[in-house]
Amino acid sequence: MDMRGHNQPPMTGNWIAVSRDVRDHPIVGFGQSVTPADPSRGAYSRNEAWQDLVMEAKYKPFQVHNKGKAVTLQRGQLLGARAWLSRRWNWSEKTVRIFIEKLEAEFMVMSENVKN
């Protein structure tokens, strides 16, 4: 039986550290549901969306293709259009935009446009 718990040494591999304080965060705290854009399927909560952004961010330089052009993402960056996030999280694009704006206002993310 695997007995790893919160008092065990850190595991090596693909993981992120998350503060316990996130549970009570006013923007991304637990229990903050979002009305789904498509009611026939579930939507990410605000916390799930936040963790998804953190998990999608690259931990080392990584090359992606955007509209036929190679883009190198640096550590901490991700490429994700609002339309893509909207479909992924099952939120309206307006809800995604407002959520990202709130995160930006709290300096939790920075957005920049990719120029082609």
Residue frames as a rotation matrix with the C-alpha (Angstrom) as fourth column:
MET 1
0.582 0.813 0.000 0.00
0.813 -0.582 0.000 0.00
0.000 0.000 -1.000 0.00
ASP 2
-0.274 -0.611 0.742 1.25
0.563 -0.728 -0.391 3.49
0.779 0.311 0.544 -0.89
MET 3
0.280 0.346 -0.896 1.46
0.959 -0.144 0.244 5.44
-0.045 -0.927 -0.372 2.38
ARG 4
-0.736 -0.553 0.390 2.48
0.582 -0.812 -0.053 8.85
0.346 0.188 0.919 1.01
GLY 5
0.431 0.853 -0.295 0.77
0.899 -0.376 0.226 11.67
0.082 -0.362 -0.928 2.84
HIS 6
0.833 -0.029 0.553 1.29
0.078 -0.983 -0.168 15.30
0.548 0.183 -0.816 3.72
ASN 7
0.752 -0.593 0.289 4.14
-0.518 -0.261 0.814 14.47
-0.408 -0.762 -0.503 6.12
GLN 8
0.586 -0.532 0.611 6.14
0.598 0.793 0.118 12.48
-0.547 0.296 0.783 3.58
PRO 9
-0.429 -0.799 -0.421 9.11
0.167 -0.528 0.833 13.72
-0.888 0.287 0.360 1.55
PRO 10
0.195 0.526 -0.828 8.21
-0.717 -0.500 -0.486 15.37
-0.669 0.688 0.280 -1.77
MET 11
0.468 0.034 0.883 7.68
0.448 0.852 -0.270 13.05
-0.761 0.522 0.384 -4.70
THR 12
-0.662 -0.624 -0.415 9.74
-0.147 -0.435 0.888 13.52
-0.735 0.649 0.196 -7.81
GLY 13
-0.549 0.443 0.709 7.81
0.811 0.488 0.323 13.98
-0.203 0.752 -0.627 -10.99
ASN 14
-0.665 0.381 0.642 4.98
0.311 -0.641 0.702 15.99
0.679 0.666 0.307 -12.42
TRP 15
0.094 0.679 -0.728 3.46
0.988 0.025 0.150 17.90
0.120 -0.733 -0.669 -9.49
ILE 16
-0.182 -0.102 0.978 2.72
0.066 -0.994 -0.091 21.42
0.981 0.049 0.187 -8.23
ALA 17
-0.766 -0.050 -0.641 2.68
0.640 0.027 -0.768 22.82
0.055 -0.998 0.011 -4.70
VAL 18
-0.104 0.812 0.575 -0.63
0.218 -0.545 0.809 24.38
0.970 0.210 -0.120 -3.61
SER 19
-0.908 -0.195 0.371 -1.10
-0.268 -0.411 -0.871 26.42
0.323 -0.891 0.321 -0.45
ARG 20
-0.590 0.723 -0.359 -3.87
0.807 0.548 -0.223 25.31
0.036 -0.421 -0.906 1.88
ASP 21
-0.593 0.318 -0.740 -4.93
0.125 -0.871 -0.475 28.98
-0.796 -0.374 0.477 1.98
VAL 22
-0.956 0.227 -0.187 -6.38
-0.233 -0.199 0.952 28.60
0.178 0.953 0.243 -1.52
ARG 23
-0.594 0.768 -0.238 -9.45
0.780 0.622 0.060 27.00
0.194 -0.150 -0.969 0.03
ASP 24
0.163 0.656 -0.737 -10.59
0.814 -0.512 -0.276 30.38
-0.558 -0.554 -0.618 1.37
HIS 25
-0.835 -0.544 -0.083 -9.36
0.393 -0.695 0.603 32.62
-0.385 0.471 0.794 -1.44
PRO 26
-0.190 0.848 -0.495 -12.02
-0.142 -0.522 -0.841 35.18
-0.972 -0.089 0.220 -2.50
ILE 27
0.004 0.169 -0.986 -11.53
-0.970 -0.241 -0.045 34.54
-0.245 0.956 0.162 -6.24
VAL 28
-0.135 -0.176 -0.975 -10.43
-0.659 0.751 -0.044 30.91
0.740 0.637 -0.217 -6.51
GLY 29
-0.641 -0.096 0.761 -11.51
-0.737 0.354 -0.576 29.43
-0.214 -0.930 -0.298 -3.17
PHE 30
-0.964 0.265 0.025 -13.36
0.266 0.953 0.145 26.17
0.015 0.147 -0.989 -2.84
GLY 31
-0.368 0.925 -0.092 -17.09
0.736 0.229 -0.637 25.97
-0.569 -0.302 -0.765 -3.49
GLN 32
-0.219 0.270 -0.938 -17.33
-0.373 -0.911 -0.175 28.71
-0.902 0.311 0.300 -6.11
SER 33
-0.188 0.235 0.954 -19.30
0.710 0.704 -0.033 27.09
-0.679 0.670 -0.299 -8.89
VAL 34
-0.736 -0.039 -0.676 -19.88
-0.409 -0.770 0.490 28.64
-0.540 0.637 0.550 -12.29
THR 35
0.377 0.921 0.103 -23.01
-0.333 0.239 -0.912 28.35
-0.864 0.309 0.397 -14.41
PRO 36
-0.372 -0.564 0.737 -22.17
0.454 0.582 0.675 26.06
-0.809 0.586 0.040 -17.34
ALA 37
-0.598 0.127 -0.791 -22.35
-0.669 -0.623 0.406 27.46
-0.441 0.772 0.457 -20.86
ASP 38
-0.356 0.463 -0.812 -23.71
-0.521 0.622 0.584 24.07
0.776 0.631 0.020 -21.96
PRO 39
0.003 0.422 0.906 -26.09
-0.999 0.041 -0.015 22.77
-0.043 -0.906 0.422 -19.25
SER 40
0.844 0.347 -0.410 -25.82
-0.409 0.910 -0.072 19.22
0.348 0.229 0.909 -20.61
ARG 41
0.319 -0.778 -0.541 -22.32
0.598 0.608 -0.522 18.87
0.735 -0.157 0.659 -19.14
GLY 42
0.660 -0.079 -0.747 -20.56
0.711 -0.257 0.655 19.99
-0.244 -0.963 -0.113 -16.00
ALA 43
0.699 -0.441 0.563 -18.47
-0.038 -0.809 -0.587 23.13
0.714 0.388 -0.582 -15.67
TYR 44
-0.290 -0.860 -0.419 -15.18
0.667 0.133 -0.733 23.70
0.686 -0.492 0.535 -13.90
SER 45
0.727 0.347 -0.592 -15.40
0.674 -0.524 0.520 25.54
-0.130 -0.778 -0.615 -10.58
ARG 46
0.872 -0.452 0.185 -13.29
-0.392 -0.874 -0.287 28.67
0.292 0.177 -0.940 -10.15
ASN 47
0.374 -0.762 0.528 -10.75
-0.629 0.210 0.749 26.64
-0.681 -0.612 -0.401 -8.18
GLU 48
0.385 -0.197 0.902 -10.56
0.499 0.866 -0.023 23.97
-0.776 0.459 0.432 -10.86
ALA 49
0.895 -0.043 0.444 -10.09
0.380 -0.448 -0.809 26.64
0.234 0.893 -0.384 -13.52
TRP 50
0.707 -0.670 0.226 -7.29
-0.707 -0.663 0.248 28.29
-0.016 -0.335 -0.942 -11.49
GLN 51
0.202 -0.653 0.730 -5.52
-0.305 0.666 0.681 24.97
-0.931 -0.360 -0.065 -10.94
ASP 52
0.651 0.063 0.756 -5.96
0.634 0.502 -0.588 24.16
-0.417 0.863 0.287 -14.63
LEU 53
0.920 -0.349 0.177 -4.17
-0.182 -0.783 -0.595 27.40
0.346 0.515 -0.784 -15.54
VAL 54
0.402 -0.800 0.446 -1.35
-0.828 -0.109 0.551 26.61
-0.392 -0.590 -0.706 -13.11
MET 55
0.230 -0.281 0.932 -1.05
0.059 0.960 0.275 23.05
-0.971 -0.008 0.237 -14.43
GLU 56
0.820 0.112 0.561 -1.06
0.554 0.093 -0.827 24.20
-0.145 0.989 0.014 -18.07
ALA 57
0.802 -0.587 -0.111 1.77
-0.591 -0.806 -0.004 26.68
-0.087 0.069 -0.994 -17.44
LYS 58
0.653 -0.628 -0.423 5.09
0.096 0.624 -0.776 25.34
0.751 0.466 0.468 -18.71
TYR 59
0.923 -0.372 -0.100 7.78
0.108 0.000 0.994 24.47
-0.370 -0.928 0.040 -16.19
LYS 60
-0.236 -0.971 -0.036 10.57
0.299 -0.107 0.948 24.83
-0.925 0.213 0.316 -18.76
PRO 61
-0.373 0.096 -0.923 10.80
-0.742 -0.628 0.235 26.40
-0.557 0.772 0.306 -22.24
PHE 62
-0.350 0.413 0.841 8.47
0.438 0.865 -0.243 24.62
-0.828 0.283 -0.484 -24.64
GLN 63
-0.900 -0.019 -0.436 7.68
-0.350 -0.565 0.747 25.22
-0.260 0.825 0.502 -28.30
VAL 64
-0.126 0.919 0.373 4.08
0.459 0.387 -0.800 25.27
-0.880 0.071 -0.470 -29.53
HIS 65
-0.880 -0.056 0.472 2.54
0.464 -0.316 0.827 26.19
0.103 0.947 0.304 -32.86
ASN 66
-0.142 0.822 -0.552 -0.02
0.413 -0.457 -0.787 28.98
-0.899 -0.340 -0.275 -33.03
LYS 67
0.760 0.535 -0.370 -1.65
-0.127 -0.436 -0.891 29.75
-0.638 0.724 -0.263 -36.37
GLY 68
0.905 -0.378 0.194 1.20
0.357 0.430 -0.829 28.04
0.230 0.820 0.524 -38.20
LYS 69
0.299 -0.831 0.469 3.98
-0.414 -0.556 -0.721 29.88
0.860 0.021 -0.510 -36.36
ALA 70
0.064 -0.394 -0.917 6.32
0.723 0.651 -0.229 28.44
0.687 -0.648 0.327 -33.75
VAL 71
0.446 0.084 0.891 6.04
-0.496 -0.805 0.324 30.16
0.744 -0.587 -0.318 -30.36
THR 72
-0.372 -0.609 -0.700 8.41
0.387 0.584 -0.713 29.38
0.844 -0.537 0.018 -27.51
LEU 73
0.722 0.618 0.311 6.70
-0.119 -0.331 0.936 29.51
0.682 -0.712 -0.166 -24.14
GLN 74
-0.423 -0.873 0.242 8.91
-0.366 -0.080 -0.927 30.22
0.829 -0.481 -0.286 -21.16
ARG 75
-0.714 0.104 -0.692 8.59
0.610 0.578 -0.542 28.87
0.343 -0.809 -0.476 -17.63
GLY 76
-0.649 0.546 -0.531 5.24
0.331 -0.426 -0.842 29.98
-0.686 -0.722 0.096 -16.18
GLN 77
-0.567 0.446 -0.693 3.66
-0.745 -0.636 0.200 30.79
-0.352 0.630 0.693 -19.54
LEU 78
-0.431 0.472 0.769 0.79
0.494 0.837 -0.236 29.09
-0.755 0.278 -0.594 -21.33
LEU 79
-0.940 0.226 -0.255 -0.99
-0.338 -0.519 0.785 29.67
0.045 0.824 0.564 -24.60
GLY 80
-0.627 0.779 -0.011 -4.74
0.753 0.603 -0.262 29.65
-0.197 -0.173 -0.965 -24.16
ALA 81
-0.821 0.409 0.398 -7.29
-0.093 -0.783 0.615 31.78
0.563 0.468 0.681 -25.96
ARG 82
-0.648 0.653 0.393 -10.48
-0.661 -0.225 -0.716 32.69
-0.379 -0.724 0.577 -24.14
ALA 83
0.249 0.764 -0.595 -12.49
-0.937 0.347 0.052 30.63
0.246 0.544 0.802 -26.66
TRP 84
-0.209 -0.418 -0.884 -10.34
-0.186 0.904 -0.384 27.57
0.960 0.084 -0.266 -25.89
LEU 85
-0.985 -0.150 0.081 -10.67
-0.095 0.093 -0.991 28.09
0.141 -0.984 -0.106 -22.13
SER 86
-0.331 0.940 0.078 -14.41
-0.924 -0.306 -0.231 28.63
-0.193 -0.148 0.970 -22.55
ARG 87
0.332 0.424 -0.843 -14.84
-0.652 0.749 0.120 25.26
0.682 0.509 0.525 -24.26
ARG 88
-0.473 -0.649 -0.596 -12.47
-0.005 0.679 -0.734 23.50
0.881 -0.344 -0.324 -21.86
TRP 89
-0.999 0.035 0.018 -14.14
-0.022 -0.105 -0.994 24.82
-0.033 -0.994 0.106 -18.70
ASN 90
-0.365 0.919 0.147 -17.68
0.826 0.247 0.507 24.95
0.430 0.307 -0.849 -20.14
TRP 91
-0.193 0.245 -0.950 -17.98
0.553 -0.773 -0.311 28.64
-0.811 -0.585 0.014 -19.28
SER 92
0.863 0.395 0.315 -19.19
0.494 -0.530 -0.689 31.52
-0.105 0.750 -0.653 -21.44
GLU 93
0.010 -0.890 0.455 -16.41
0.808 -0.261 -0.528 33.60
0.589 0.373 0.717 -22.99
LYS 94
0.284 0.158 0.946 -17.63
-0.253 -0.939 0.232 36.58
0.925 -0.305 -0.227 -20.95
THR 95
0.988 0.086 0.127 -17.25
-0.146 0.281 0.949 34.57
0.045 -0.956 0.290 -17.72
VAL 96
0.458 -0.889 0.029 -13.71
0.889 0.456 -0.046 33.55
0.028 0.047 0.999 -18.75
ARG 97
-0.019 -0.467 0.884 -12.83
0.440 -0.798 -0.412 37.19
0.898 0.381 0.220 -19.57
ILE 98
0.587 0.316 0.746 -14.13
-0.457 -0.632 0.626 38.46
0.669 -0.708 -0.226 -16.22
PHE 99
0.962 -0.258 -0.090 -12.34
0.241 0.649 0.721 35.66
-0.128 -0.715 0.687 -14.32
ILE 100
0.185 -0.945 0.270 -9.02
0.937 0.087 -0.337 36.43
0.295 0.315 0.902 -16.05
GLU 101
0.096 -0.089 0.991 -9.50
0.058 -0.994 -0.095 40.16
0.994 0.067 -0.090 -15.38
LYS 102
0.891 0.257 0.374 -10.03
-0.354 -0.121 0.927 39.44
0.284 -0.959 -0.016 -11.67
LEU 103
0.720 -0.690 -0.073 -6.88
0.666 0.657 0.352 37.29
-0.195 -0.302 0.933 -11.59
GLU 104
0.005 -0.715 0.700 -4.95
0.733 -0.473 -0.489 40.07
0.680 0.515 0.521 -13.34
ALA 105
0.455 0.254 0.854 -6.21
-0.241 -0.888 0.392 42.67
0.857 -0.384 -0.342 -10.86
GLU 106
0.940 -0.103 0.325 -4.81
-0.295 0.228 0.928 40.54
-0.170 -0.968 0.184 -8.02
PHE 107
0.165 -0.937 -0.308 -1.51
-0.985 -0.139 -0.106 39.97
0.056 0.321 -0.946 -9.90
MET 108
0.224 0.004 0.975 -2.20
-0.356 0.931 0.078 36.23
-0.907 -0.364 0.210 -10.07
VAL 109
0.191 -0.214 0.958 -1.77
0.858 0.511 -0.057 36.17
-0.477 0.833 0.281 -13.88
MET 110
-0.216 -0.214 -0.953 -0.55
-0.336 -0.900 0.279 38.47
-0.917 0.381 0.122 -16.61
SER 111
0.541 0.437 0.718 -2.02
0.547 0.466 -0.695 38.33
-0.639 0.769 0.013 -20.10
GLU 112
-0.323 -0.547 -0.773 -0.24
-0.406 -0.657 0.635 39.28
-0.855 0.518 -0.010 -23.26
ASN 113
0.775 0.614 -0.151 -1.33
-0.350 0.219 -0.911 39.01
-0.526 0.759 0.385 -26.84
VAL 114
-0.100 -0.762 0.640 0.66
0.462 0.534 0.708 36.81
-0.881 0.366 0.299 -29.20
LYS 115
0.283 0.117 -0.952 1.55
-0.629 -0.727 -0.276 38.85
-0.724 0.677 -0.132 -32.25
ASN 116
0.388 -0.114 0.914 1.57
0.561 0.816 -0.137 37.02
-0.731 0.566 0.381 -35.60
